[in-house]
Amino acid sequence: MGVTTRWIPFFRTVCVAIMFCAVLVLISIRSRSVDPPSLTNKTFPSNRNIPFILPEFAGVPSSTILSKLANQHDFSASWIEKYLAAIHELPSRRTRKLWELAYIIHIVSTYRLCTLGKHGMVWAAGQEPLISYFASQGCNITASDMDVKGAKDKGWVATNQHGASKEQLWFKDLVEKKIFDERVNYRTENMNFVPTDLIDRSPFDFVWSTCSVEHVGSIPLGMRFIINAMATVKPGGFAIHTTEFTLSSLDKTVEDGQIVLWRKKDVLRLERDLIILGYEVFPIDWKAGELPLDKTPDVPPYKTSNHIKLLLGGHIVTSFCIIIKKPLNFNQ
């Protein structure tokens, strides 16, 4: 009896310890069942430096012709397949550059700007196929690019993005050489100095540039070029320009240098100035799209097959196209 009594405190201590451990285990199990680890809150290294696309650029873009942002949705439209095939590009390659080329053709074709006897001009021609394509459609094209020295200094020659001569602009699979030579002429021009002989004559039914205005030195210089180039357009004619646009900020951007990033307020300022001067600006669709390539930017080193949005200098960028018309009753 005495021995049994001696072990009672020990058994009590053991029981209390067991009960205490059991309570801890139950609390742990309950905690795990109520608040499981969340994978969605985990920061993955690949996403650490990628900014967000601002909510006001969300949504499905319109299918009509508007001033707008490049988007994946347009690659399901019949017009883009038609015009990419016309310049011998595959619609399976979904890039913003191909979107730019096809959208410019779509605008020019819809408004019948390139028919026999009409005249268009491209600024900063590079080596794009639209010059040969438009020549094949019957209109005359003036192609311009900066001088070779300036292009070398900016790196355009080394990357085959400079058209130093008329010969470099001929795509033999798009137009016969004889027709090309008859309908295309070349001149060296600086986008910051629109020549007076073109302003005095206003000879063009349409002018265009593809992602060039962001390279003229600053956002204000790009605005000045677009406004000055309108003086070369006939009444009833169009101007179509694409440029780099940031989707990541309404304020922070790159405002000057070799490449700048336009913001929404820059486009709105240009729109206001053009309207004050008497020009018509096609309504702007700010929706950047909701498909995978619209929402996920390509990061360096960039892919060559599919990229609509790119990560560039801490910004998610894409191409923006502005469409401007000079009214028939325009008074200079």
Rosetta silent file (secondary structure, phi, psi, omega in degrees, C-alpha in Angstrom):
SEQUENCE: MGVTTRWIPFFRTVCVAIMFCAVLVLISIRSRSVDPPSLTNKTFPSNRNIPFILPEFAGVPSSTILSKLANQHDFSASWIEKYLAAIHELPSRRTRKLWELAYIIHIVSTYRLCTLGKHGMVWAAGQEPLISYFASQGCNITASDMDVKGAKDKGWVATNQHGASKEQLWFKDLVEKKIFDERVNYRTENMNFVPTDLIDRSPFDFVWSTCSVEHVGSIPLGMRFIINAMATVKPGGFAIHTTEFTLSSLDKTVEDGQIVLWRKKDVLRLERDLIILGYEVFPIDWKAGELPLDKTPDVPPYKTSNHIKLLLGGHIVTSFCIIIKKPLNFNQ
SCORE:     score description
SCORE:     0.000 S_00000001
   1 L     0.000  -42.169  178.589    0.000    0.000    0.000 S_00000001
   2 H   -64.844  -36.196  179.600    2.826    2.350    0.861 S_00000001
   3 H   -65.343  -43.609 -178.338    4.610    1.614   -2.427 S_00000001
   4 H   -62.978  -41.834 -179.876    1.493    2.373   -4.473 S_00000001
   5 H   -62.990  -34.110 -178.691    0.950    5.688   -2.725 S_00000001
   6 H   -65.039  -29.173 -177.664    4.546    6.688   -3.439 S_00000001
   7 H   -88.548   -7.248 -176.792    4.006    6.453   -7.238 S_00000001
   8 H   -60.646  -48.412  178.783    0.818    8.514   -7.342 S_00000001
   9 H   -58.229  -36.494  179.788    2.550   11.961   -7.783 S_00000001
  10 H   -63.288  -47.127  179.877    4.666   10.538  -10.615 S_00000001
  11 H   -62.959  -36.911  178.147    1.636    9.188  -12.492 S_00000001
  12 H   -62.373  -43.429 -179.908   -0.142   12.517  -12.029 S_00000001
  13 H   -62.502  -43.155  178.552    2.806   14.383  -13.556 S_00000001
  14 H   -62.898  -41.962 -179.394    2.940   12.005  -16.513 S_00000001
  15 H   -64.415  -42.608  178.846   -0.803   12.348  -17.121 S_00000001
  16 H   -62.364  -41.502  179.475   -0.636   16.128  -17.010 S_00000001
  17 H   -63.238  -41.945  179.381    2.276   16.102  -19.490 S_00000001
  18 H   -63.388  -44.544 -179.974    0.399   13.779  -21.852 S_00000001
  19 H   -63.494  -39.279  179.183   -2.721   15.942  -21.699 S_00000001
  20 H   -62.119  -45.180  178.522   -0.634   19.072  -22.330 S_00000001
  21 H   -63.402  -38.764 -179.980    0.990   17.511  -25.405 S_00000001
  22 H   -63.294  -41.639  178.674   -2.385   16.352  -26.671 S_00000001
  23 H   -62.255  -41.804  178.910   -3.778   19.894  -26.403 S_00000001
  24 H   -62.271  -41.641  178.944   -0.773   21.251  -28.368 S_00000001
  25 H   -63.490  -43.110 -179.986   -1.279   18.675  -31.114 S_00000001
  26 H   -64.276  -40.852  177.986   -4.991   19.509  -31.391 S_00000001
  27 H   -62.737  -42.055 -179.956   -4.254   23.247  -31.590 S_00000001
  28 H   -63.144  -44.271 -179.833   -1.680   22.600  -34.286 S_00000001
  29 H   -63.481  -43.655 -179.851   -4.057   20.428  -36.319 S_00000001
  30 H   -63.285  -42.517  179.731   -6.871   22.986  -36.008 S_00000001
  31 H   -60.505  -41.012 -179.341   -4.555   25.816  -37.000 S_00000001
  32 H   -69.582  -34.607 -178.167   -3.465   23.952  -40.111 S_00000001
  33 H   -73.443  -32.026 -178.785   -7.029   23.072  -41.095 S_00000001
  34 H   -83.732  -39.901 -175.445   -8.288   26.656  -40.746 S_00000001
  35 L  -124.615   75.574  179.408   -5.282   28.499  -42.256 S_00000001
  36 L   -68.681  155.245  176.386   -3.548   26.278  -44.826 S_00000001
  37 L   -57.677  137.586 -177.644   -0.378   27.581  -46.472 S_00000001
  38 L  -104.503  115.789  176.928   -1.276   29.815  -49.459 S_00000001
  39 H   -70.018  -27.268 -176.594    0.660   29.304  -52.690 S_00000001
  40 H   -70.113  -19.421  179.644   -0.943   32.412  -54.141 S_00000001
  41 H   -92.840   -0.985 -178.860    0.848   34.592  -51.601 S_00000001
  42 L   -78.165  136.948  177.406    4.235   33.155  -52.413 S_00000001
  43 L   -94.628  112.827 -179.527    6.638   35.471  -54.278 S_00000001
  44 L   -88.035  144.573 -178.230    8.342   33.580  -57.037 S_00000001
  45 H   -54.119  -37.080 -176.223   11.720   34.833  -58.258 S_00000001
  46 H   -70.247  -20.452 -178.268   10.484   35.178  -61.853 S_00000001
  47 H  -102.475   -1.764 -170.362    7.686   37.520  -60.787 S_00000001
  48 L   -62.454  -36.602 -174.994    9.624   39.595  -58.289 S_00000001
  49 L  -108.863   14.295 -179.290   10.495   42.438  -60.649 S_00000001
  50 L   -95.834  117.659  179.233    7.470   42.389  -62.959 S_00000001
  51 L   -72.993  172.364  179.429    5.112   45.366  -62.425 S_00000001
  52 L   -94.197  152.488  169.075    1.353   45.163  -62.804 S_00000001
  53 L   -80.129  129.395 -177.122   -0.749   46.347  -65.740 S_00000001
  54 L   -61.134  141.111 -177.207   -2.950   49.155  -64.419 S_00000001
  55 H   -55.711  -31.207 -176.332   -6.636   48.185  -63.987 S_00000001
  56 H   -72.064   -7.051  174.602   -7.848   50.959  -66.288 S_00000001
  57 H   -99.972    6.093 -179.431   -6.192   49.202  -69.229 S_00000001
  58 L   -80.433  159.426  176.483   -8.064   45.962  -68.517 S_00000001
  59 L   118.081  167.616 -178.077  -10.900   44.654  -70.669 S_00000001
  60 L   -88.509  123.993 -177.911  -11.616   43.313  -74.121 S_00000001
  61 L   -66.956  157.200  176.306  -10.722   45.763  -76.937 S_00000001
  62 L   -70.936  152.049  178.758  -13.230   46.830  -79.560 S_00000001
  63 L   -90.870   -4.389 -179.821  -13.135   45.101  -82.932 S_00000001
  64 L   -85.774  167.668  179.920  -13.765   48.356  -84.834 S_00000001
  65 L   -78.147  114.988 -179.999  -11.070   50.649  -86.201 S_00000001
  66 L  -142.355  165.050  164.314   -9.995   52.976  -83.403 S_00000001
  67 E   -67.411  129.824 -169.690   -6.827   54.472  -81.992 S_00000001
  68 E  -160.780  173.583  176.948   -5.845   51.588  -79.739 S_00000001
  69 E   -93.403  148.983  174.476   -3.301   49.364  -77.978 S_00000001
  70 L   -61.384  144.628 -177.970   -1.834   46.206  -79.476 S_00000001
  71 L  -156.841  155.625 -179.395   -3.667   43.118  -78.219 S_00000001
  72 L   -71.466  -28.865 -177.893   -3.926   39.369  -78.689 S_00000001
  73 H   -55.107  -38.069 -177.261   -7.672   39.521  -79.393 S_00000001
  74 H   -64.494  -20.511 -179.858   -7.053   41.019  -82.847 S_00000001
  75 H   -73.217   -6.050  173.309   -5.128   37.902  -83.864 S_00000001
  76 H   -98.996    0.262  179.996   -8.450   36.034  -83.984 S_00000001
  77 L   -82.852  149.273 -177.453   -9.921   38.602  -86.412 S_00000001
  78 H   -66.821  -33.630 -176.966  -10.259   37.730  -90.097 S_00000001
  79 H   -64.998  -35.150 -176.531   -8.538   40.935  -91.246 S_00000001
  80 H   -72.298  -36.347  176.466   -5.273   40.180  -89.479 S_00000001
  81 H   -65.066  -40.112 -179.721   -4.982   36.734  -91.033 S_00000001
  82 H   -63.470  -47.248 -173.688   -5.732   38.221  -94.446 S_00000001
  83 H   -81.377  -27.408  172.580   -3.160   41.020  -94.242 S_00000001
  84 H   -68.364  -37.931  176.027   -0.417   38.982  -92.604 S_00000001
  85 H   -64.360  -34.547 -178.936   -0.803   36.473  -95.424 S_00000001
  86 H   -64.772  -28.680  177.980   -0.577   39.376  -97.894 S_00000001
  87 L  -106.620   18.076  174.484    2.909   40.240  -96.603 S_00000001
  88 L    62.000   41.995  173.816    3.828   36.551  -96.269 S_00000001
  89 L  -114.948  150.158 -178.773    3.719   36.378  -92.486 S_00000001
  90 L   -90.112  131.344  178.035    2.152   33.590  -90.448 S_00000001
  91 L   -66.415  -16.206  177.375   -0.746   34.520  -88.118 S_00000001
  92 L   -69.066  -20.818  173.001    0.600   31.904  -85.700 S_00000001
  93 L   -86.263  104.675 -175.150    3.419   34.371  -84.961 S_00000001
  94 E  -104.908   93.862  178.041    1.669   36.733  -82.602 S_00000001
  95 E  -127.002  156.560 -179.345    3.893   39.752  -82.022 S_00000001
  96 H   -66.478  -29.890  178.194    3.094   43.404  -81.571 S_00000001
  97 H   -63.908  -44.004  177.642    5.258   44.285  -84.600 S_00000001
  98 H   -66.787  -34.846  174.835    3.115   42.084  -86.850 S_00000001
  99 H   -59.737  -45.300  179.106    0.024   43.592  -85.227 S_00000001
 100 H   -57.557  -50.897 -177.415    1.306   47.058  -86.165 S_00000001
 101 H   -60.529  -47.281 -178.073    1.941   46.106  -89.797 S_00000001
 102 H   -66.762  -38.023 -177.690   -1.415   44.351  -90.230 S_00000001
 103 H   -69.061  -37.204  176.941   -3.361   47.108  -88.465 S_00000001
 104 H   -64.150  -44.433  176.893   -1.835   49.808  -90.672 S_00000001
 105 H   -61.077  -42.019 -179.783   -2.773   47.809  -93.795 S_00000001
 106 H   -58.039  -44.866  179.921   -6.265   47.284  -92.337 S_00000001
 107 H   -66.551  -49.016 -178.153   -6.752   51.045  -91.887 S_00000001
 108 H   -61.505  -41.958 -178.855   -5.311   51.962  -95.287 S_00000001
 109 H   -70.037  -42.355 -178.329   -7.383   49.291  -97.061 S_00000001
 110 H   -61.126  -39.577 -177.483  -10.631   50.076  -95.239 S_00000001
 111 L   -98.733   12.613  173.596  -10.465   53.759  -96.180 S_00000001
 112 L    50.544   49.701 -178.663   -9.115   53.054  -99.683 S_00000001
 113 L   -85.944  -18.880 -177.498   -6.063   55.233  -99.184 S_00000001
 114 L  -120.004   81.042  174.410   -3.799   53.170 -101.436 S_00000001
 115 L  -124.472  172.461 -176.149   -5.316   52.928 -104.896 S_00000001
 116 L   -53.424  124.296  178.399   -3.910   53.757 -108.316 S_00000001
 117 L    96.107  -13.986  178.775   -2.679   57.352 -108.379 S_00000001
 118 L   -85.550  165.356 -170.691   -2.682   57.923 -104.619 S_00000001
 119 E  -137.187  129.570  177.099    0.485   58.711 -102.672 S_00000001
 120 E  -123.648  162.316  177.679    1.708   57.665  -99.223 S_00000001
 121 E  -137.332  136.535  174.168    4.822   58.357  -97.167 S_00000001
 122 E  -110.486  134.673  175.069    6.586   56.344  -94.481 S_00000001
 123 L   -99.162  140.413 -178.346    8.868   57.988  -91.926 S_00000001
 124 L    53.506   61.886 -170.335   11.833   56.004  -90.550 S_00000001
 125 L   -60.239  -32.870 -173.884   11.197   53.254  -93.084 S_00000001
 126 L    60.381 -133.411  175.760   13.686   50.756  -91.704 S_00000001
 127 L  -133.880   45.750 -175.803   13.309   47.641  -93.812 S_00000001
 128 L   -83.454  155.028 -175.137    9.611   46.956  -93.379 S_00000001
 129 L   -79.757  -10.581 -174.438    7.509   45.197  -96.036 S_00000001
 130 H   -63.074  -29.555 -179.358    4.654   47.727  -96.171 S_00000001
 131 H   -62.370  -50.249  178.667    6.473   49.852  -98.759 S_00000001
 132 H   -66.415  -39.200 -179.382    6.604   47.006 -101.280 S_00000001
 133 H   -63.194  -48.700 -179.024    3.099   45.847 -100.393 S_00000001
 134 H   -63.843  -35.979  176.128    1.518   49.279 -100.874 S_00000001
 135 H   -62.070  -36.174  179.369    3.406   49.706 -104.178 S_00000001
 136 H   -68.305  -21.079 -178.160    1.890   46.407 -105.320 S_00000001
 137 L   -89.218   -2.782  171.944   -1.570   47.804 -104.574 S_00000001
 138 L   114.874  -15.540 -176.570   -1.193   50.686 -107.038 S_00000001
 139 L   -93.341  163.117  177.226   -0.179   53.750 -105.011 S_00000001
 140 E   -91.234  142.332 -177.140    3.084   55.669 -105.039 S_00000001
 141 E  -126.894  130.130  168.672    5.219   55.603 -101.893 S_00000001
 142 E   -99.908  118.189  179.546    7.840   58.026 -100.634 S_00000001
 143 E  -104.359  135.119  179.494   10.106   56.200  -98.218 S_00000001
 144 E  -132.815  152.293  173.641   12.352   58.143  -95.872 S_00000001
 145 E  -155.590  166.174 -177.405   14.927   57.340  -93.237 S_00000001
 146 L   -73.195  169.302 -179.606   17.675   59.155  -91.382 S_00000001
 147 L   -67.143  157.531 -174.050   21.215   59.500  -92.708 S_00000001
 148 H   -60.841  -41.411 -179.128   23.554   56.510  -92.386 S_00000001
 149 H   -60.451  -47.292  179.105   25.847   58.146  -89.835 S_00000001
 150 H   -62.388  -38.248  179.077   22.977   58.965  -87.517 S_00000001
 151 H   -66.959  -38.246  177.030   21.577   55.464  -87.925 S_00000001
 152 H   -63.969  -43.000 -179.607   24.955   53.913  -87.079 S_00000001
 153 H   -61.207  -33.459 -179.032   25.243   56.063  -83.966 S_00000001
 154 H   -89.388   -6.050  177.829   21.838   54.850  -82.777 S_00000001
 155 L    88.319    6.383 -177.387   22.555   51.201  -83.603 S_00000001
 156 L   -73.038  -31.744 -179.798   19.908   50.840  -86.334 S_00000001
 157 L   -67.200  -46.214 -177.700   22.403   49.761  -89.006 S_00000001
 158 L   -62.985  -27.675 -178.071   23.865   46.947  -86.902 S_00000001
 159 L  -102.879   13.964  178.192   20.387   45.563  -86.183 S_00000001
 160 L    57.792   37.699  178.737   19.117   45.871  -89.797 S_00000001
 161 L  -113.620   21.985  179.696   16.523   48.469  -88.798 S_00000001
 162 L  -129.029  134.469  175.967   17.680   51.193  -91.170 S_00000001
 163 L  -101.483  101.873 -175.031   16.830   51.692  -94.807 S_00000001
 164 L   -86.001  -14.154 -177.435   19.847   53.409  -96.351 S_00000001
 165 L  -155.092  164.009  177.824   18.670   53.131  -99.944 S_00000001
 166 L   -60.561  -37.748 -177.279   15.674   52.360 -102.090 S_00000001
 167 H   -59.724  -35.379 -178.773   17.163   48.973 -103.016 S_00000001
 168 H   -69.708  -14.604 -175.595   17.050   47.814  -99.387 S_00000001
 169 H   -95.012   -3.069 -177.622   13.300   48.416  -99.279 S_00000001
 170 L   -84.991  122.651  172.759   12.375   46.065 -102.127 S_00000001
 171 L  -104.529  102.392 -171.919   10.685   42.786 -101.115 S_00000001
 172 L   -64.693  -22.015  178.722   10.841   40.764 -104.320 S_00000001
 173 L   -83.529   -4.618 -179.746    8.176   38.308 -103.162 S_00000001
 174 L  -107.382  -27.924 -177.105    5.672   41.171 -102.721 S_00000001
 175 L  -155.287  145.549  176.497    6.108   43.280 -105.864 S_00000001
 176 L   -66.765  147.088 -176.487    7.894   43.122 -109.216 S_00000001
 177 H   -59.619  -40.471 -178.896   11.077   45.188 -109.439 S_00000001
 178 H   -61.845  -45.511  179.214    9.810   47.239 -112.364 S_00000001
 179 H   -65.757  -42.117  178.424    6.635   48.233 -110.518 S_00000001
 180 H   -57.740  -47.749 -178.077    8.608   48.925 -107.339 S_00000001
 181 H   -64.324  -34.329 -179.238   11.010   51.228 -109.180 S_00000001
 182 H   -72.178  -34.262 -169.116    8.159   53.097 -110.844 S_00000001
 183 H  -106.433  -10.112 -176.862    6.132   53.671 -107.692 S_00000001
 184 E  -116.683  133.409  170.837    8.675   54.048 -104.872 S_00000001
 185 E  -127.871  157.826 -174.058   11.124   56.882 -104.283 S_00000001
 186 E  -125.897  141.581  175.040   13.542   57.362 -101.411 S_00000001
 187 E  -146.145  145.925  177.285   14.763   60.427  -99.550 S_00000001
 188 E   -83.921  124.803 -178.348   16.893   60.987  -96.443 S_00000001
 189 L  -142.054  150.414  173.512   14.932   62.843  -93.776 S_00000001
 190 L  -105.219  125.207 -176.493   15.170   63.667  -90.071 S_00000001
 191 L   -62.481  -20.361  179.233   11.843   63.318  -88.266 S_00000001
 192 L   -81.787   -4.284 -179.781   12.650   66.379  -86.169 S_00000001
 193 L  -138.849   85.944  179.041   12.733   68.566  -89.306 S_00000001
 194 L   -68.410  122.295 -172.499    9.755   68.046  -91.610 S_00000001
 195 L   -66.479  143.373 -176.272   10.900   69.498  -94.974 S_00000001
 196 H   -68.234  -29.124 -179.133    9.202   72.622  -96.263 S_00000001
 197 H   -65.475  -30.904  177.333    8.819   71.303  -99.816 S_00000001
 198 H   -78.742  -36.417  178.299    6.490   68.603  -98.493 S_00000001
 199 H   -65.164  -41.410 -177.704    4.633   71.027  -96.233 S_00000001
 200 H   -66.030  -33.149 -175.626    4.079   73.463  -99.104 S_00000001
 201 H   -96.000  -23.642 -174.750    2.653   70.777 -101.414 S_00000001
 202 L    42.350   62.657 -168.735    0.827   68.528  -98.900 S_00000001
 203 L   -86.677   -5.486 -166.018    1.129   65.696 -101.410 S_00000001
 204 E  -103.904  136.518  172.593    0.170   62.615  -99.383 S_00000001
 205 E   -77.850  -25.425  174.410   -3.094   60.753  -99.053 S_00000001
 206 E  -158.232  148.979  172.964   -1.625   58.995  -96.024 S_00000001
 207 E  -128.770  153.755  178.426    1.544   58.972  -93.936 S_00000001
 208 E  -152.397  161.786  170.785    2.656   56.391  -91.407 S_00000001
 209 E  -152.109  144.751 -179.452    5.417   55.337  -89.034 S_00000001
 210 L  -115.617  111.127  178.860    5.867   52.165  -86.995 S_00000001
 211 L    45.260   56.971  178.444    7.357   52.591  -83.523 S_00000001
 212 L  -121.065  -32.111 -174.290    9.578   55.491  -84.584 S_00000001
 213 H   -67.011  -18.076  176.885    8.257   58.549  -82.738 S_00000001
 214 H   -78.670   -3.771 -177.483    9.646   57.199  -79.448 S_00000001
 215 H  -108.176    7.891 -175.308   13.162   57.509  -80.899 S_00000001
 216 L   -86.274   -3.013  174.990   13.192   61.209  -81.838 S_00000001
 217 L   127.948  -32.940  179.530   14.617   62.345  -78.480 S_00000001
 218 E  -167.437  167.461  176.412   11.686   63.016  -76.154 S_00000001
 219 H   -64.455  -45.958  177.103    7.926   62.750  -75.811 S_00000001
 220 H   -59.545  -36.983  177.715    7.397   66.462  -76.696 S_00000001
 221 H   -66.175  -35.890  176.137    9.568   66.042  -79.817 S_00000001
 222 H   -64.080  -40.877  176.716    7.429   63.054  -80.819 S_00000001
 223 H   -62.706  -44.358 -179.268    4.295   65.160  -80.425 S_00000001
 224 H   -61.218  -40.953  178.633    5.850   67.948  -82.479 S_00000001
 225 H   -61.431  -48.626 -176.905    6.733   65.531  -85.274 S_00000001
 226 H   -59.417  -41.897  179.231    3.220   64.073  -85.465 S_00000001
 227 H   -67.249  -46.607 -178.784    1.690   67.565  -85.618 S_00000001
 228 H   -64.223  -37.577 -178.969    4.210   68.870  -88.176 S_00000001
 229 H   -66.825  -22.122  177.459    3.833   65.784  -90.383 S_00000001
 230 H   -64.502  -23.075  179.125    0.083   66.497  -90.652 S_00000001
 231 H   -69.332  -15.959  179.169    1.025   69.496  -92.801 S_00000001
 232 H   -91.691   -2.345 -175.918    2.191   67.061  -95.503 S_00000001
 233 E   -96.319  135.855  176.550   -1.201   65.300  -95.652 S_00000001
 234 E   -65.242  152.519  168.843   -3.879   66.249  -98.176 S_00000001
 235 E   -56.446  131.480 -174.404   -7.314   67.308  -96.894 S_00000001
 236 E    92.408   -7.128 -178.359   -9.232   64.061  -96.448 S_00000001
 237 E   -89.275  174.339 -173.533   -5.988   62.182  -95.826 S_00000001
 238 E  -124.704  154.733  166.350   -4.813   60.145  -92.835 S_00000001
 239 E  -125.623  136.685 -178.701   -1.812   59.797  -90.542 S_00000001
 240 E  -132.034  118.065 -178.402   -1.160   56.514  -88.722 S_00000001
 241 E  -132.053  138.800  172.003    1.589   56.275  -86.101 S_00000001
 242 E  -114.014  152.037 -179.247    2.521   53.615  -83.566 S_00000001
 243 E  -152.831  166.086  176.623    4.710   54.178  -80.525 S_00000001
 244 E   -71.289  137.462 -175.825    5.905   52.576  -77.279 S_00000001
 245 E  -137.170  132.179  177.809    3.336   52.878  -74.477 S_00000001
 246 E   -90.120  131.996  177.262    3.647   52.050  -70.777 S_00000001
 247 L   -98.857   -0.845 -170.911    0.815   50.115  -69.145 S_00000001
 248 L   -96.468  -15.274 -176.113    2.453   50.231  -65.697 S_00000001
 249 L  -155.906  148.869  172.885    2.059   53.868  -64.717 S_00000001
 250 L   -93.436   -9.305 -176.687    0.094   57.009  -65.414 S_00000001
 251 L  -126.776  -55.201 -176.583    3.017   59.158  -64.264 S_00000001
 252 L   -70.685  134.279  179.576    6.395   57.398  -64.125 S_00000001
 253 L  -165.275 -173.998  170.484    8.011   56.879  -67.510 S_00000001
 254 L  -107.182  111.055 -171.518   11.073   57.566  -69.638 S_00000001
 255 L   -91.988  -23.779  179.306   10.478   61.061  -71.020 S_00000001
 256 E  -148.407  162.064 -177.542   13.650   61.654  -73.029 S_00000001
 257 L   125.465 -167.114 -176.712   16.575   59.764  -74.518 S_00000001
 258 L   -67.922  -28.007  174.915   17.069   57.252  -77.305 S_00000001
 259 L  -141.180  131.369  179.037   13.781   55.547  -76.452 S_00000001
 260 L  -118.532  161.593 -179.198   10.820   57.036  -74.561 S_00000001
 261 L  -120.498  115.324  179.993    7.617   55.487  -73.256 S_00000001
 262 E   -72.375  149.593  175.821    4.372   57.345  -73.870 S_00000001
 263 L  -114.195  170.678  178.234    1.710   57.523  -71.158 S_00000001
 264 H   -57.567  -43.466 -177.080   -2.039   57.938  -71.340 S_00000001
 265 H   -68.078  -25.739  176.107   -1.774   61.639  -70.486 S_00000001
 266 H   -69.697  -42.535  177.927    0.742   62.178  -73.288 S_00000001
 267 H   -64.006  -42.437 -179.821   -1.654   60.714  -75.827 S_00000001
 268 H   -65.036  -36.462  176.816   -4.515   62.794  -74.422 S_00000001
 269 H   -65.401  -43.717  177.518   -2.414   65.949  -74.640 S_00000001
 270 H   -62.651  -43.355  178.685   -1.540   65.202  -78.274 S_00000001
 271 H   -57.561  -45.429  179.853   -5.200   64.451  -79.018 S_00000001
 272 H   -61.179  -45.945 -178.274   -6.241   67.808  -77.523 S_00000001
 273 H   -64.251  -40.593  179.404   -3.623   69.748  -79.491 S_00000001
 274 H   -63.931  -41.695 -179.741   -4.562   68.038  -82.765 S_00000001
 275 H   -66.145  -41.147  177.616   -8.257   68.779  -82.248 S_00000001
 276 H   -59.555  -36.544 -179.413   -7.504   72.437  -81.425 S_00000001
 277 L   -77.780   -6.351  175.819   -5.563   72.644  -84.704 S_00000001
 278 L   103.989    6.179  179.774   -8.575   71.343  -86.603 S_00000001
 279 L   -91.026  161.444  177.070   -7.676   67.667  -87.080 S_00000001
 280 E  -107.376  128.616  177.627   -9.848   64.655  -86.285 S_00000001
 281 E  -108.841  127.722  177.727   -8.496   61.949  -83.981 S_00000001
 282 L   -59.795  137.861  179.111  -10.109   58.524  -84.062 S_00000001
 283 L   -50.434  149.059 -173.595  -11.643   57.697  -80.649 S_00000001
 284 E  -101.574  128.258  172.439   -9.241   55.889  -78.312 S_00000001
 285 E  -101.589  113.049 -175.140   -9.826   52.379  -76.967 S_00000001
 286 L   -88.796   -0.482 -176.418   -7.659   52.024  -73.846 S_00000001
 287 L   -76.625  128.050 -174.659   -8.385   48.329  -73.268 S_00000001
 288 L   -96.554   -4.674  176.629   -5.229   46.224  -73.557 S_00000001
 289 L   106.095  160.536 -177.099   -6.901   42.795  -73.612 S_00000001
 290 L  -126.210    7.177  178.864   -7.596   39.860  -71.306 S_00000001
 291 L   -85.141  167.054 -173.617   -5.961   36.926  -73.126 S_00000001
 292 H   -51.960  -45.741 -178.661   -2.707   35.285  -71.907 S_00000001
 293 H   -73.163  -17.128  175.759   -0.352   37.320  -74.105 S_00000001
 294 H   -77.897  -29.928 -171.470   -2.221   40.484  -73.107 S_00000001
 295 H  -101.749  -17.651 -176.168   -1.731   39.865  -69.403 S_00000001
 296 L  -118.966  113.395 -178.913    1.735   38.305  -69.246 S_00000001
 297 L   -76.297  148.189  171.694    4.699   40.313  -70.535 S_00000001
 298 E   -77.395  139.974 -178.014    7.641   38.726  -72.282 S_00000001
 299 L  -114.621  155.807  179.604   10.851   39.240  -70.325 S_00000001
 300 L   -60.733  142.289   -5.270   14.451   39.470  -71.564 S_00000001
 301 L   -75.899  131.121 -171.159   15.740   37.685  -73.539 S_00000001
 302 L   -66.516  145.153  175.149   12.586   38.252  -75.581 S_00000001
 303 L   -72.605  159.533  179.174   10.940   35.443  -77.545 S_00000001
 304 L  -102.252  -12.921 -173.079   10.689   35.822  -81.305 S_00000001
 305 L   -98.271  -39.525 -175.246    7.384   34.020  -81.867 S_00000001
 306 E  -141.589  109.408  168.575    4.865   35.448  -79.384 S_00000001
 307 E  -160.536  118.644  176.927    4.973   38.719  -77.507 S_00000001
 308 L  -102.040  -37.671  176.808    2.333   41.429  -77.302 S_00000001
 309 L  -116.757  141.197 -178.849    3.511   42.966  -74.027 S_00000001
 310 E  -125.773  150.211  170.114    7.183   43.341  -73.049 S_00000001
 311 E   -91.333  117.836 -175.634    9.034   44.116  -69.835 S_00000001
 312 E  -137.749  111.527  176.843   11.235   47.107  -70.628 S_00000001
 313 L    56.908   39.779  179.412   13.130   49.106  -68.022 S_00000001
 314 L    81.980    6.224  178.153   10.728   48.291  -65.199 S_00000001
 315 E  -121.509  145.109  166.483    7.640   48.982  -67.333 S_00000001
 316 E   -87.575  120.889 -175.121    5.206   46.695  -69.095 S_00000001
 317 E  -122.499  157.718  171.707    5.008   48.185  -72.576 S_00000001
 318 E  -151.331 -176.808 -179.947    3.132   47.570  -75.797 S_00000001
 319 E   -92.443  139.647  173.801    2.434   49.403  -79.046 S_00000001
 320 E  -117.922  135.101 -179.881   -0.141   52.159  -79.279 S_00000001
 321 E  -113.321  124.998  174.560   -1.598   53.244  -82.624 S_00000001
 322 E  -110.301  136.614 -178.891   -3.051   56.715  -83.149 S_00000001
 323 E  -118.110  126.535 -175.952   -5.139   57.483  -86.243 S_00000001
 324 E  -127.501  139.699  177.249   -5.565   61.096  -87.371 S_00000001
 325 E  -122.581  137.896  171.942   -7.580   62.520  -90.255 S_00000001
 326 L   -92.053  118.181 -177.213   -7.257   65.911  -91.930 S_00000001
 327 L   -59.686  152.525  178.946  -10.816   67.078  -92.708 S_00000001
 328 L   -60.897  -32.075 -177.916  -11.738   67.830  -96.318 S_00000001
 329 L   -96.561   22.619 -176.453  -12.578   71.411  -95.341 S_00000001
 330 L   -64.496  132.826  176.647   -9.318   71.898  -93.400 S_00000001
 331 L  -112.914  116.312  179.772   -7.985   75.458  -93.550 S_00000001
 332 L   -79.376    0.000    0.000   -4.270   75.862  -92.936 S_00000001
